[in-house]
Amino acid sequence: MNTTIKNLKARKQPNFFERFQVTSLLMQSANGTLYNGVEVNLETGDKVRDVVVKFFPKSCVRTYAGVRGVRCPSEIYFHLKAYTLARPFIVEPLDWIEHTDDFAIAMEKPQGTMDLFDFCNKYGVQSEKNARIIWTQIVIACYNMHLGGVMHSDIKDENVLINPTTLQIKIIDFGCAKKVQDRYEKPSGTAAYWPPELKSHGSFKPGPVTVWSLGSILYLLLAGEWKYSEESGFMRNFLKEQRLTDEAQQLINRVLCIHEYSRISLQEVIQSSWVQHAPKSPKKRNSSV
């Protein structure tokens, strides 16, 4: 077992709030409250870095994971495990603590980042080169998590942080994460990014759902939109797709195939030329479309 998971034993740090000092409210989420904060060197009192501290009441914890006799909320457990599986692409979890009524986790706050939702609104449709750089990182992260038995279950633009200069990404929010298994009966995550099979027969396999979620990110990057309604589901904009290369259009057709068993697999996505030949993250964003 890796070092990060071993550290789950140290769940009651007496100096947690001396090391991680909350400064201001960041946002209220469905399952907790996030605050801006700073990490402080306990020996010198100097600031180490900016952090985010998330509090979530025990009444909101749906499932726990057991690690060597330690009861740990699944969100914290899967965040820690995902970081060991896909470290460059996951926001780093620093420490956590258990209180009588709630839990708190401190994590890094990557400098100069915004979520992918705001990025797409600000910068619009991306060039295929930039889209490949961004999307490939998310694909690799999801692939490595699946190999290690973790399904994020809520991959979407709001759960991906991006540095607009370097195009480097970090995945956040493991509140819906679960252990990879053959099939699930109860969906989780955000309905707007669910594939058609969840509406047609309820149960689903982890791979095809993750591929569809990745497809939603790809479509946002290349078409600049993701239109969804409860009645019609996802609605493609074929006029916008016409400006794309044949390779990009074919990839969209394969990842957003409405039939679960005809959709490209996560293994095939990682082996596709779009991923295998993706350029590396630049030192500065190429703004050309």
N, C-alpha and C positions, 0 to 999 in steps of 0.2 A: 504493500500500500504506500502511496506517495506521501511526501512530507506534508503537503497542504492538507490532505485528508486527516493525517495523524493529528494535526494541530486542532482538530475539532474538539479534542479533549479539554483544551484550555478555553472553555466557554464562559467562565466566570472571572474575567479579568478585573481585579480590584481597581486598576488604574485606567480602565478603558476610557472614561470621560475626562481624564487628565491628558491622555495621549490624543484623543479625538475630541476637539472642542467645537461644538455647534455654534454657528454665527448667524444664520438667517434661514428662513423657510424657503425651500426650493419649489416644492409642489406637493399636492395631495393626490395620491393615487388610489385606485380601487381597494388595495389591500395594505395601505400604509402611508406614512408621511415621510417625505424626504427633506433633508436639511443640508445647506451648505455648511462646510466646516473646515478646520485645518488640523493637520497632524502636527503634534509638537514633540520635539526631542525632550524626553523626561529628564535627562541629565543637564542639558544646557538651557532648556526653555525656548529654544529657537524653533521657528516654523520649519517643518520638513517639506510639506506640500499641501495643496488644496485637496479636500476629500468631500465625499457625499456620505451622509449617515442616514440610513433608512430605519425607521421604527415601524414595527407592525405588531398589533395586539395579538395575544394568543388566541383570542376569540376568532381571529381571521385565519389562523393556521389550520388548513384542512388536513394535511398529512405530515407525518414526521418520518425521518430516516434514522435508523440506528447504526452507529459506527462505534464498534468496540465498547458497547455498553452505554454510549452517550446518545441521548435523545436529541435529535437535531431537526429543526424545521426543514422540510423538503426544499424550499426555496434557497436556503443558505447552503444546504448540502449539494444541490445540483449546480449552484453557482461556483462553489469551490471545486467541484469535480470537473465542470466544463473548463475552468481556467487551467487545470492541469492537462486537459486534452487538446485545447486550442488556444494556448496562452497568448500568442500575439494579437488575437482577435477578440478577446474577452476582457471587459473591464476588470481590473485586479481587485479581488476581495482581500481586505487587509486584516480584519479581525471581527469578532462578533461577541455578543454578550447576551445573557438571559436574565431578565428581571422577573419579578413576581407576576406581572400582568402582560409583559410584552418582550419582544426581542429587538435587538438593534444590530445592524451590520454596517461596518465602515468600508468604503471602497474608494479607489482612486477616482479623481475627477480629471480626465484627460484635458490638457490645456488646448485652447483654440478649436474646440469641437462644437458641433451642433448636431441635432438629430437629422436623419436622412429626410424626414418630412420637411423640415425647414430648409434643408439644403436644396431639395428639389423645387420648393417654392421660390427660393432666391435665385438659383442658377438655371432653372428650367431643364429642358431636354438636354441630355448629355451626349457627347460624341460617342460612337461605338468604342473608341479606344478607352475613354474614361469609364464608360459603363463596364467594360471588361475588367478594368483594374478594380473597381469597387465591388462588382458582383462576385468576382473570383474569390476575393477574401471571405465573403459571407458564405459562399459555397464550401470552401475548404474548412471553415469553422464548423458548419453544420455536418459535413461529412466526418470530420474527426470526432465530433461529439457523438454521432450515431455509432461510429466504430467502438467508442468507449461506453456505449449504453445510455447516452443522454439524448433525449428529444426536447428541444427548447419549447416547442408547441405554440409559440407566438412570435414567429419571425415576421416583422413588418417594419415599415420605414421609421416609426416612432421608437423602435427598440434597437436601432442601429445608430451609433454616434459616428460622425465622420469629420476628419480634419479637411477643410476645403482646400488647403494648400497642398497637402501631401496625398490626399484621398485615402489615407489610412483609416480603417474602421475599427470599432469596438462594439461588441454586442452587449446589451444590458437586459435586465429584468427577467429573472428566472422563476417568477411567480407561478407560471403554468407548466414548468418543466416536469418531465416524468421519465421513468425508466423505459428504455426501448423494449417493446414486446411485439409479438406477432400481430396482434390486432387489439383495438380499443373499442369500447362501446359508448363512451361518454366523451364528447368533444370538449376542448378547452381552447382558450385563446380568444381571438377577435373574429367574430362571425363574417365580417367583410372580406376576410382572407381565407375563409374555409373553402375547400374544393367542393365540386358538385356532389360527390358521393356522401358527404355528411348530411345533405338535405334529402337525398334519395333513399338511403337506407341506414343512416345513423352511424353504423360502425365504420371503422377506417383503419388502414395500415399506416405506420409511421412514415415510411419512405415516400409514398406518393403525396401525403399531406405536406411534408417538408418541401418536396419539389415544387408543388403548387405555390407554397408561400415564397419560395425563391423566385418563382415565375412572376409573382406580383411585384417583387423588388425590381426584377429585370424590366418589366413593362413600365414601371414608373420612371426608370432611368432613360429608357429609349423612346417612350411615347409621351412621357410627362403627365400621365394620368392613370387612375385606377377607379373606374366608375362601377359602382356596385349598388344593387337594390335587392331587397328581400324577395321581391317577386321574380325578377329576371336573373339575379346573380350578377356575375361579372360581365360587363359589356365592352367588347373590344372596339377600337377605333381603327378600322382597316385603312382609312385614308392616311392616317399618320404612319401606319406600318409600311406603306408603299415607299416611303423615303429610305427605308432601311435596306441593308444588303440582303442578298438571298440567304446568307448564312445566319444572320440575325433573325430573319423571319422564320426560318426553319426551326431555329432553337425555340423561339416563342411558341410555335405550333406544338412542339414536343413537350415543353414543360407545362403548358397550359392546355393540354389535351383534356377534354371533359370526361373521358373514360379512364377510370383509375388504372385498369390493367393495360391500357395502351400508352399511358403517360411514360415518358422517359424515366428511368430509375436514377437514384442518387449516384450510383456507381457510374452510370453512363454520362451523367452530367459532369462528374469530376474527370472523366476520360475524354470529354468533348474537346474539339480543337479550340473552342471559345475559352475554355479554362486552361488547357495545356499550353496554349500559345499566348496567353494574356501578358501584356507588358507589365513590368514592375511599377510600383507606386513611384511617381515622380517627386522630385524635391519641390516642384511648384506645379500647381494644377494647370493643365492645358484647357483653356476656356473655349476652344473652338468647338463648334457643333458640327 
